[in-house]
Structure formats: structure tokens, C-alpha cells
Amino acid sequence: MKLETNTQLVIQRYAAYLIGLSGFIVLLSFIWLGQYAHPSSDDFCMAAGVRQEGLFPHLWNHYVEWSGRYSGNALYAIYPLIFGMFSGLVFMPALLILLLFLSCSFFLSRLFRLGLFSKPVLLISLVFVTVFLLGMKHTASSLYWPAGALSYQTANILLMFTLGLMVSLCDRLQQQNSFYGVLFTLIIVIVLGMGTNETNMLALSGIVALAFLFQLRSGWSSVKPWLILSVITLGCFAIVYFAPGNAVREASFPLRHDFTRAVYGSLDMGWWVLMGWLLNPLFIVATLLTPFAITRLYSLSPCTFTLSNASLVFVILLTLAIPFVLQFPAWWAMGGWPPPRTVDATFFVFLLSWFLMLGVLTIRFAPTDFLNSSGKYFSTSNGLIFSMGAVLFMLAVAGNFKFQRVQQDLWLRAEPFNAYMLQRYALINQSVTHKHLALLVPAFNQEFPRSIYFNDIVPDYRDWRNACYADYFGLQVIGREKQLKKSDHKMKRISR
């Protein structure tokens, strides 16, 4: 019997290692690919504006003339000043991925009162980040483009830290311990998070409002901190929403502020993205593995969770509503489909809520012996299911389209694109050195690494992207040769 138990433990341990190895390879691939990414479009506009006007004057002008995202704008304005526009971009994806991982670990450790670096917490955080990265619609603009990544991934990171700090605040209030340090930290995190982007602003506002309503049944001493957080959140919401720059930007969208169109568009696109997420094989496998992860955390946790049927129904309805509700800000502002990075921000919030919902379902309905027997190992049948799930997780990762494209970009496309961009920078520096301030650069006539390529200058030198590019590098005008068509590529290969 002891030998059989040890065998089960070894098998399940190696199954966990297999899941961890699969996730580690995914994160390493995305981090490695970051060394080939390059800034584009808004990155040069912001950097050139900061250089010409100064940091704070330009951020104020940006707030008045374009966008109310005070912290999102500040992040991608300050980052190049600290780390460099080009050299710093190499480390940005790695930094964001690691912070996503750490913020998830922080939230789980606070929720279950476990160590931040305990193995189950680290493994589950690794899986969560893996599923998120491989479920993103557009990694190029959501992870590798500074203007998008620092606005959206920073928001996701702050959201996770907010949830963890909220759990800590609840604990201190229940234990009647001093909570002012946690409250002050939480205020800072919320203020930063509210100014990143409108999607996460809406999600964060909803979380703070729900926390305040939940605490109303407690005494004034417990409600007071949440009231402070609610007032601050509302103030930040007003700062972003009523920014003069929003009206300027939205004026370029003729279908903006059409409530009926925004509602129908949010419902239509919400259903479309929800089906895409739910039918993703990796998402399905991760869902099937979630009960095992929850029971592992639950068996090690000193906490007990009391979950009513009403709270269960609320969590389910909230989770299913997220893909529709979080589409609304973009549809209201633009009157059309939101950019992919906004969809990815919605996906993150949905993914978080989905796994929390599965956790609630597991704790509420799983048999007691299943919940309490997995502190060391699962039973024979459950251990077999877990091991099979680990193999399926590895296969789902290997067969994931995004993972395959990342690998293809790493080994085939990223290096030629990087060499082309470095050659362009050398050509620009040479032109500036010799006072040739009007420049036409060659086109990139190979296949782009779509995992990291987002945008670029165009043949028309009058385009706003070209104007920002020229301002940043000290040119008067810059253009780009037209790219070869696919038929031209074929003729080129035949001639060889």
C-alpha cells in the first residue's frame, strides 16, 4: 500500500512538472521574442513630444488634446526616458510577463493565505499567464508595442494587486488590526490602475463598487475604508471620462455615442469573442484542470470559505456578462469594433473571473474527501485524470496557433525583420549626420513576424506616423518604398 502511494505521488508530481515545463517554455518563448520587437507609431509621437515640450507639459497637452489615460500615457512616456526607446524595449515584455506572474501569485497567496512562493501558487500562476498569453488576440499591440503594452498589461497587473490588497484589507478589518498601510497602498494602486485604459477602468470601478456594497452589512468602522476607496475611484473615473482630449479623439469617429449601436455591437462582439474563448482547446483543458488546482490550494489553506447559492449565481452571471459589458466603452466611444488590445484586456478580466467562478463551484459542490485529500496526492482515479490532463495541457500548448506562430517567428521571421530595422536606423543616423533631412527608406519585402509586428511608417510621407518618426529622429520628412506584392515575391523566387 505504501509503495502504491509513493508511485501515485511520483506520477502526479511528474504530471505537475510537465504542466510547469509547458508553461515555462511558453513564457520563455514570449520573453525571447521580445528582443526583436521595435517601437512604432504612437511611441515616436510621445517620445518626440516629450523631447520638444518636456515631460509634464506634454502629458498635460496629451490629456487636453487626445486622451484621459493619465497613468497609461505617463507610463509609455517615462519608460523610454529610463530604459531607452530601443534598448529598453528588449526588456519590456519580459518585465510585464514576470509582473503578471508575480501579481497572480500575490493574489492567490492572499486569497488562500499561503506563501507567495509556495509551489502550488507558482504553478497555478504559471498556468494562468500561459493561458492568457496563448489566448490573446493580438500580442503585437498588447504585449510588444510599448504604447499598448504599458497601458493594458500594466492595468492587468495592477488589477491583480488590487484584488490581493483588498483581501488583505478584509483580513485586517476582521482581525481588528491596523489597516492604514494596506489602505494607503491600495489607494495608490487603484489611482494608477484607473488611469491606464477605459476597459480596466470600468472593471476596477465595478470591483470597488461591489466590495463597498458587500461591506455595507458590516459596521461603520469596516465600511469607512471602502467608502474612501469608492470616492477615490469615482474621482479617478471622472478625471479619465471627462478629459477634454477624449472629446477631441472621439470627434474622428462619426458613429460615436450611439447608445443603440453600442449596445447591439457589444452584444454581437461579446458573443463572438466568448465563443472563441470557450472553444479554445487550451482554455478547455485548463478549465478541466482547475478543480485539481483549487483542491490543492484549499487543502493547504488555513481558511474556510462559506459560499451561498446566491453568491454562486451572482459570480456565474457576472462572469458571463464580462465579455459583453467590457465591450461597451469602446463601442460607445468609437461606434465600431474595438482594437484587438481592448479585446485582450477584456479577455484577461474574463479569464480571471472564469477561474474564480470555477473555484467557487469546486469548493461549493466537490465531495469533501476530494477537497481534503489532495494535500499530498490525489486518489488513484483522480490522480489518473490529473495526469491525463497534464498530457493534454502539453498537447494543447504545442497545438496552439499562437504558440506555433511564436515559434515560427522566433526561428524564421524575427531575425530578418530585426536586421532590416537595424539597417534602417543606421541609414537614418547616416542621413542625419550628413544633414540629408529628407529620406526614403527601403521596404521590408519578407514576411513580417506577426507576433511582434504592429505598425510602421508608410510610403506617404505626410502620414501622421511618418511625421512622428521624422520628428523623433530629427528629419524633416521620411517615406518608405512600396512593398512588393505577393505576385512580385513569386516572380522574384522564380528568377532565382
C-alpha positions as CSV (number, residue, x, y, z in Angstrom):
1,M,0.0,0.0,0.0
2,K,2.9,2.4,0.9
3,L,4.6,1.5,-2.4
4,E,1.4,2.2,-4.4
5,T,1.0,5.5,-2.6
6,N,4.6,6.6,-3.4
7,T,4.1,5.6,-7.0
8,Q,0.9,7.7,-7.2
9,L,2.8,10.6,-5.7
10,V,5.7,10.4,-8.1
11,I,3.4,10.2,-11.1
12,Q,1.3,13.2,-10.0
13,R,4.5,15.1,-9.2
14,Y,5.8,14.5,-12.7
15,A,2.4,15.5,-14.2
16,A,2.7,18.8,-12.4
17,Y,6.3,19.2,-13.7
18,L,5.0,18.6,-17.2
19,I,2.4,21.3,-16.8
20,G,5.1,23.7,-15.3
21,L,7.5,22.9,-18.1
22,S,5.0,23.6,-20.8
23,G,4.1,26.9,-19.2
24,F,7.8,27.8,-18.7
25,I,8.5,27.2,-22.4
26,V,5.6,29.4,-23.4
27,L,6.8,32.3,-21.2
28,L,10.4,31.9,-22.2
29,S,9.4,32.0,-25.9
30,F,7.4,35.2,-25.5
31,I,10.2,36.8,-23.5
32,W,12.9,35.7,-26.0
33,L,10.8,37.1,-28.9
34,G,10.8,40.5,-27.2
35,Q,14.4,41.1,-28.2
36,Y,13.3,41.5,-31.8
37,A,10.5,44.0,-31.1
38,H,10.7,47.6,-32.2
39,P,8.7,50.7,-31.3
40,S,6.2,52.2,-33.7
41,S,3.6,54.9,-34.4
42,D,2.4,56.4,-31.0
43,D,5.7,55.5,-29.3
44,F,7.6,58.0,-31.5
45,C,4.8,60.6,-31.2
46,M,5.0,60.5,-27.5
47,A,8.8,60.5,-27.3
48,A,9.2,63.3,-29.8
49,G,6.6,65.4,-27.9
50,V,8.3,64.8,-24.6
51,R,11.6,65.8,-26.1
52,Q,10.3,69.0,-27.6
53,E,7.9,70.2,-24.8
54,G,9.2,68.4,-21.7
55,L,7.6,65.5,-19.8
56,F,4.9,67.2,-17.8
57,P,3.8,69.9,-20.3
58,H,3.5,67.2,-23.0
59,L,1.5,64.9,-20.8
60,W,-0.9,67.7,-19.9
61,N,-1.2,68.6,-23.6
62,H,-1.9,64.9,-24.4
63,Y,-4.6,64.9,-21.7
64,V,-6.2,68.0,-23.1
65,E,-5.9,67.1,-26.7
66,W,-6.1,63.4,-27.0
67,S,-6.6,61.0,-24.1
68,G,-7.6,61.0,-20.4
69,R,-5.5,57.9,-19.6
70,Y,-3.2,59.8,-17.2
71,S,-1.2,56.8,-15.9
72,G,-1.2,54.8,-19.2
73,N,0.1,57.9,-21.1
74,A,2.7,58.6,-18.4
75,L,4.0,55.0,-18.4
76,Y,4.9,54.9,-22.1
77,A,6.2,58.5,-21.9
78,I,8.5,57.8,-18.9
79,Y,9.7,54.3,-19.9
80,P,11.9,55.4,-22.8
81,L,13.5,58.1,-20.6
82,I,14.5,55.5,-18.0
83,F,15.3,52.4,-20.1
84,G,15.8,53.8,-23.6
85,M,13.5,53.8,-26.6
86,F,15.2,50.8,-28.3
87,S,17.3,49.0,-25.7
88,G,14.6,49.3,-23.1
89,L,12.1,47.6,-25.4
90,V,14.1,44.4,-25.2
91,F,13.3,44.1,-21.5
92,M,9.7,45.4,-21.5
93,P,7.9,42.2,-22.5
94,A,9.9,40.2,-20.0
95,L,9.2,42.7,-17.2
96,L,5.5,42.7,-18.0
97,I,5.2,38.9,-18.2
98,L,7.1,38.4,-14.9
99,L,5.0,41.1,-13.2
100,L,1.8,39.3,-14.5
101,F,3.1,36.1,-13.0
102,L,4.0,37.8,-9.7
103,S,0.8,39.7,-9.4
104,C,-1.2,36.4,-9.9
105,S,0.9,34.7,-7.3
106,F,0.3,37.6,-4.9
107,F,-3.5,37.4,-5.3
108,L,-3.6,33.7,-4.9
109,S,-1.3,33.8,-1.8
110,R,-3.5,36.4,-0.2
111,L,-6.8,34.7,-1.1
112,F,-5.7,31.3,0.3
113,R,-3.3,32.6,3.0
114,L,-0.4,30.7,1.5
115,G,3.2,31.7,0.9
116,L,3.9,33.9,-2.1
117,F,6.4,31.4,-3.5
118,S,4.7,28.2,-2.5
119,K,4.9,25.6,-5.3
120,P,1.1,25.3,-5.9
121,V,0.7,29.1,-6.1
122,L,3.6,29.4,-8.5
123,L,2.4,26.6,-10.7
124,I,-1.2,27.8,-10.9
125,S,0.1,31.4,-11.6
126,L,2.3,30.0,-14.4
127,V,-0.7,28.2,-16.0
128,F,-2.9,31.3,-15.7
129,V,-0.3,33.5,-17.5
130,T,0.3,30.8,-20.1
131,V,-3.4,30.5,-20.9
132,F,-3.7,34.3,-21.1
133,L,-0.7,34.7,-23.4
134,L,-1.8,32.0,-25.8
135,G,-5.4,33.3,-25.8
136,M,-4.6,36.8,-26.7
137,K,-5.9,38.1,-30.0
138,H,-3.0,40.4,-30.8
139,T,0.3,40.1,-28.9
140,A,1.9,42.6,-31.2
141,S,-0.1,45.5,-29.9
142,S,-1.0,44.1,-26.5
143,L,2.5,42.9,-25.4
144,Y,5.3,44.2,-27.7
145,W,4.1,47.6,-28.6
146,P,5.0,50.0,-25.7
147,A,2.0,52.3,-26.1
148,G,-0.4,49.3,-25.9
149,A,1.5,47.0,-23.6
150,L,2.3,49.6,-20.9
151,S,-1.3,50.8,-20.9
152,Y,-3.1,47.4,-21.0
153,Q,-0.7,44.9,-19.3
154,T,0.1,47.3,-16.6
155,A,-3.6,47.6,-16.0
156,N,-3.9,43.8,-15.7
157,I,-1.0,43.7,-13.2
158,L,-2.5,46.5,-11.1
159,L,-5.9,44.7,-11.1
160,M,-4.4,41.6,-9.6
161,F,-2.5,43.5,-7.0
162,T,-5.7,45.4,-6.2
163,L,-7.6,42.2,-5.6
164,G,-4.8,40.8,-3.4
165,L,-4.7,44.0,-1.3
166,M,-8.5,44.0,-1.0
167,V,-8.3,40.5,0.6
168,S,-5.5,41.8,2.9
169,L,-7.7,44.8,3.9
170,C,-10.6,42.5,4.7
171,D,-8.4,40.3,6.8
172,R,-7.1,43.3,8.8
173,L,-10.6,44.7,9.4
174,Q,-11.9,41.3,10.6
175,Q,-8.9,40.8,12.9
176,Q,-9.2,44.5,14.0
177,N,-5.6,45.1,13.2
178,S,-4.2,48.4,11.8
179,F,-5.1,48.7,8.2
180,Y,-3.8,52.1,7.2
181,G,-0.7,50.8,5.5
182,V,-2.7,48.4,3.3
183,L,-5.3,51.1,2.6
184,F,-2.7,53.6,1.5
185,T,-1.0,51.1,-0.8
186,L,-4.4,50.1,-2.2
187,I,-5.3,53.8,-2.9
188,I,-2.1,54.2,-4.9
189,V,-2.6,51.0,-6.9
190,I,-6.3,52.0,-7.6
191,V,-5.3,55.5,-8.7
192,L,-2.7,54.1,-11.1
193,G,-5.0,51.4,-12.4
194,M,-7.9,53.7,-13.1
195,G,-5.8,55.8,-15.4
196,T,-4.5,53.0,-17.6
197,N,-7.3,52.4,-20.1
198,E,-11.1,52.6,-20.2
199,T,-11.8,48.8,-20.2
200,N,-9.8,48.1,-17.0
201,M,-11.1,51.4,-15.5
202,L,-14.7,50.0,-15.9
203,A,-13.7,46.6,-14.4
204,L,-11.9,48.2,-11.5
205,S,-14.7,50.6,-10.8
206,G,-17.1,47.6,-10.7
207,I,-14.9,45.7,-8.3
208,V,-14.6,48.6,-5.9
209,A,-18.4,49.2,-6.0
210,L,-19.2,45.5,-5.3
211,A,-16.7,45.5,-2.4
212,F,-18.3,48.6,-0.9
213,L,-21.8,47.1,-1.3
214,F,-20.7,43.8,0.2
215,Q,-19.3,45.6,3.3
216,L,-22.4,47.6,3.9
217,R,-23.7,44.9,6.2
218,S,-20.7,45.5,8.5
219,G,-20.3,48.3,10.9
220,W,-19.1,51.8,10.2
221,S,-15.6,51.0,11.1
222,S,-15.5,48.4,8.4
223,V,-17.3,50.4,5.8
224,K,-15.3,53.6,6.1
225,P,-12.1,52.3,4.3
226,W,-14.3,51.0,1.4
227,L,-16.2,54.3,1.2
228,I,-12.8,56.1,0.9
229,L,-11.8,53.8,-1.9
230,S,-15.2,54.3,-3.6
231,V,-14.9,58.1,-3.5
232,I,-11.3,58.0,-4.9
233,T,-12.3,55.5,-7.6
234,L,-15.2,57.8,-8.6
235,G,-12.9,60.8,-8.7
236,C,-10.4,58.9,-10.9
237,F,-13.2,57.8,-13.2
238,A,-14.3,61.4,-13.7
239,I,-10.7,62.5,-14.4
240,V,-10.5,60.0,-17.2
241,Y,-14.0,60.2,-18.6
242,F,-14.3,64.0,-18.7
243,A,-10.8,64.6,-20.1
244,P,-11.0,67.2,-22.9
245,G,-8.8,65.1,-25.0
246,N,-11.4,62.3,-25.2
247,A,-13.8,64.6,-27.0
248,V,-11.1,65.6,-29.5
249,R,-10.2,62.0,-30.2
250,E,-13.8,60.8,-30.4
251,A,-14.6,63.5,-32.9
252,S,-12.8,61.4,-35.5
253,F,-15.4,58.6,-35.1
254,P,-18.7,59.6,-36.8
255,L,-20.7,56.8,-35.2
256,R,-19.7,57.6,-31.7
257,H,-22.2,57.9,-28.8
258,D,-24.9,56.0,-30.5
259,F,-26.4,54.1,-27.5
260,T,-28.4,51.6,-29.5
261,R,-25.5,50.8,-31.8
262,A,-23.2,50.5,-28.8
263,V,-25.5,48.0,-27.1
264,Y,-26.1,45.9,-30.2
265,G,-22.4,46.0,-31.1
266,S,-21.3,45.0,-27.6
267,L,-23.8,42.0,-27.6
268,D,-22.7,40.9,-31.0
269,M,-19.0,41.1,-30.5
270,G,-19.3,39.9,-26.9
271,W,-20.9,36.7,-28.1
272,W,-18.3,36.3,-30.9
273,V,-15.3,36.6,-28.5
274,L,-17.0,34.5,-25.8
275,M,-17.4,31.6,-28.2
276,G,-13.9,31.9,-29.4
277,W,-12.5,31.8,-25.8
278,L,-14.7,28.9,-24.7
279,L,-13.9,26.7,-27.7
280,N,-10.1,27.2,-27.4
281,P,-8.7,23.7,-26.7
282,L,-6.1,25.1,-24.2
283,F,-8.9,27.0,-22.4
284,I,-10.9,23.8,-22.2
285,V,-8.1,21.8,-20.8
286,A,-7.2,24.5,-18.3
287,T,-10.8,24.5,-17.2
288,L,-10.8,20.8,-16.6
289,L,-7.6,21.0,-14.6
290,T,-8.9,23.9,-12.4
291,P,-10.8,21.7,-9.8
292,F,-7.5,19.9,-9.1
293,A,-5.7,23.3,-8.6
294,I,-8.4,24.6,-6.3
295,T,-8.5,21.5,-4.2
296,R,-4.7,21.6,-3.9
297,L,-4.9,25.2,-2.7
298,Y,-7.9,24.6,-0.5
299,S,-6.3,21.6,1.3
300,L,-3.2,23.6,2.1
301,S,-5.1,26.8,3.1
302,P,-6.0,27.6,6.8
303,C,-9.1,29.4,5.5
304,T,-12.7,28.2,5.3
305,F,-14.9,29.6,2.6
306,T,-18.7,30.0,3.2
307,L,-20.4,30.3,-0.2
308,S,-24.2,30.7,-0.5
309,N,-26.2,29.8,-3.5
310,A,-26.9,33.5,-4.1
311,S,-23.2,34.3,-4.3
312,L,-22.7,31.4,-6.6
313,V,-25.4,32.6,-9.0
314,F,-24.0,36.1,-8.9
315,V,-20.5,35.0,-9.8
316,I,-21.7,32.9,-12.7
317,L,-23.8,35.8,-14.1
318,L,-21.0,38.3,-13.6
319,T,-18.5,36.1,-15.4
320,L,-20.8,35.6,-18.4
321,A,-21.6,39.3,-18.5
322,I,-18.0,40.5,-18.7
323,P,-17.4,39.8,-22.5
324,F,-20.5,42.0,-23.2
325,V,-20.2,44.7,-20.6
326,L,-16.5,45.5,-21.2
327,Q,-17.0,45.9,-24.9
328,F,-19.3,48.8,-24.3
329,P,-16.8,51.6,-23.6
330,A,-15.1,51.1,-27.0
331,W,-18.4,50.8,-28.9
332,W,-19.7,53.9,-27.2
333,A,-16.6,56.0,-27.9
334,M,-15.9,54.7,-31.5
335,G,-19.2,53.3,-32.7
336,G,-17.3,50.3,-34.1
337,W,-15.3,47.2,-33.3
338,P,-12.7,48.0,-30.6
339,P,-9.0,47.4,-31.3
340,P,-7.6,43.9,-30.5
341,R,-5.7,45.1,-27.4
342,T,-9.0,46.1,-25.9
343,V,-10.4,42.6,-26.6
344,D,-7.3,41.2,-24.9
345,A,-7.9,43.4,-21.9
346,T,-11.5,42.0,-21.7
347,F,-10.1,38.5,-22.1
348,F,-7.9,39.0,-19.1
349,V,-10.7,40.1,-16.8
350,F,-13.0,37.3,-18.1
351,L,-10.2,34.7,-17.6
352,L,-9.7,35.8,-14.0
353,S,-13.5,35.8,-13.3
354,W,-13.9,32.4,-15.0
355,F,-11.3,30.7,-12.9
356,L,-12.7,32.3,-9.8
357,M,-16.1,31.0,-10.8
358,L,-14.7,27.5,-11.2
359,G,-13.1,27.8,-7.8
360,V,-16.4,28.8,-6.2
361,L,-18.1,25.8,-8.0
362,T,-15.4,23.4,-6.9
363,I,-15.5,24.5,-3.2
364,R,-19.3,24.5,-3.2
365,F,-20.0,21.2,-4.9
366,A,-16.9,19.0,-4.8
367,P,-17.1,16.0,-2.4
368,T,-15.5,16.6,0.9
369,D,-13.0,13.8,0.5
370,F,-11.9,15.2,-2.8
371,L,-11.4,18.7,-1.3
372,N,-9.4,17.5,1.7
373,S,-7.5,14.5,0.4
374,S,-5.2,16.3,-2.1
375,G,-2.8,17.9,0.4
376,K,-0.2,15.3,-0.6
377,Y,-1.7,13.4,-3.5
378,F,-5.0,12.6,-5.3
379,S,-6.7,9.3,-5.2
380,T,-5.9,6.7,-7.8
381,S,-8.7,7.6,-10.2
382,N,-8.4,11.4,-9.7
383,G,-4.6,11.1,-10.0
384,L,-5.0,9.3,-13.3
385,I,-7.4,12.1,-14.5
386,F,-4.9,14.7,-13.4
387,S,-2.0,13.0,-15.2
388,M,-4.0,12.7,-18.4
389,G,-5.0,16.4,-18.0
390,A,-1.3,17.3,-17.8
391,V,-0.5,15.5,-21.0
392,L,-3.5,17.1,-22.7
393,F,-2.3,20.5,-21.5
394,M,1.1,20.0,-23.1
395,L,-0.5,18.9,-26.3
396,A,-2.9,21.8,-26.3
397,V,0.1,24.2,-25.8
398,A,2.0,22.5,-28.6
399,G,-1.0,22.7,-31.0
400,N,-2.0,26.2,-30.1
401,F,-1.9,28.5,-33.1
402,K,-0.4,31.4,-31.2
403,F,2.4,29.2,-29.8
404,Q,3.2,27.8,-33.3
405,R,3.3,31.3,-34.7
406,V,5.6,32.5,-32.0
407,Q,8.0,29.6,-32.7
408,Q,7.9,30.3,-36.5
409,D,8.6,34.0,-35.8
410,L,11.4,33.1,-33.5
411,W,13.2,30.8,-35.9
412,L,12.2,32.2,-39.3
413,R,10.9,35.8,-39.4
414,A,12.1,37.8,-36.4
415,E,15.8,37.9,-37.2
416,P,15.4,39.2,-40.8
417,F,12.9,41.8,-39.6
418,N,15.3,42.9,-36.8
419,A,18.2,43.1,-39.3
420,Y,16.1,45.2,-41.6
421,M,15.1,47.6,-38.8
422,L,18.7,48.0,-37.6
423,Q,19.8,48.7,-41.1
424,R,17.0,51.4,-41.3
425,Y,18.2,53.0,-38.1
426,A,21.8,53.1,-39.4
427,L,20.6,54.7,-42.7
428,I,18.6,57.3,-40.7
429,N,21.6,58.1,-38.5
430,Q,23.8,58.5,-41.5
431,S,21.3,60.8,-43.2
432,V,21.0,63.0,-40.1
433,T,24.8,63.1,-39.7
434,H,25.2,64.4,-43.3
435,K,22.3,66.8,-43.0
436,H,20.2,65.0,-45.5
437,L,16.9,65.6,-43.8
438,A,14.5,64.1,-46.4
439,L,14.8,60.3,-46.6
440,L,13.2,57.4,-48.4
441,V,13.9,54.0,-46.7
442,P,13.6,50.6,-48.4
443,A,10.6,48.4,-47.7
444,F,10.7,45.1,-45.9
445,N,9.8,42.6,-48.6
446,Q,9.7,39.5,-46.5
447,E,7.0,38.0,-44.3
448,F,6.5,40.0,-41.1
449,P,6.8,38.4,-37.7
450,R,3.1,39.0,-36.8
451,S,3.6,38.1,-33.1
452,I,5.6,41.3,-32.6
453,Y,5.0,43.5,-35.7
454,F,2.2,46.0,-35.2
455,N,2.7,49.1,-37.3
456,D,5.2,51.1,-39.3
457,I,5.7,54.1,-41.5
458,V,4.0,54.1,-44.9
459,P,5.1,55.3,-48.4
460,D,3.2,58.6,-48.0
461,Y,5.5,60.9,-46.0
462,R,2.5,63.1,-45.0
463,D,1.0,60.3,-42.9
464,W,1.0,61.1,-39.1
465,R,3.1,58.0,-38.4
466,N,5.8,59.3,-40.7
467,A,5.6,62.8,-39.2
468,C,6.2,61.4,-35.7
469,Y,9.0,59.2,-37.0
470,A,10.7,62.2,-38.6
471,D,10.3,64.4,-35.6
472,Y,11.9,61.8,-33.3
473,F,14.9,61.1,-35.5
474,G,15.5,64.8,-36.4
475,L,14.4,64.5,-40.0
476,Q,12.2,66.8,-42.0
477,V,10.3,64.1,-43.9
478,I,10.6,60.4,-44.2
479,G,8.9,57.9,-46.6
480,R,9.1,54.2,-47.3
481,E,9.3,52.4,-50.6
482,K,6.2,50.4,-51.5
483,Q,6.3,46.7,-50.7
484,L,6.3,44.1,-53.3
485,K,3.1,42.3,-53.9
486,K,2.7,38.6,-53.4
487,S,2.9,38.1,-57.2
488,D,6.2,40.0,-57.2
489,H,7.6,37.8,-54.5
490,K,6.7,34.7,-56.6
491,M,8.4,36.2,-59.7
492,K,11.4,37.0,-57.6
493,R,11.7,33.4,-56.4
494,I,11.3,32.1,-59.9
495,S,14.1,34.4,-61.2
496,R,16.4,33.0,-58.6
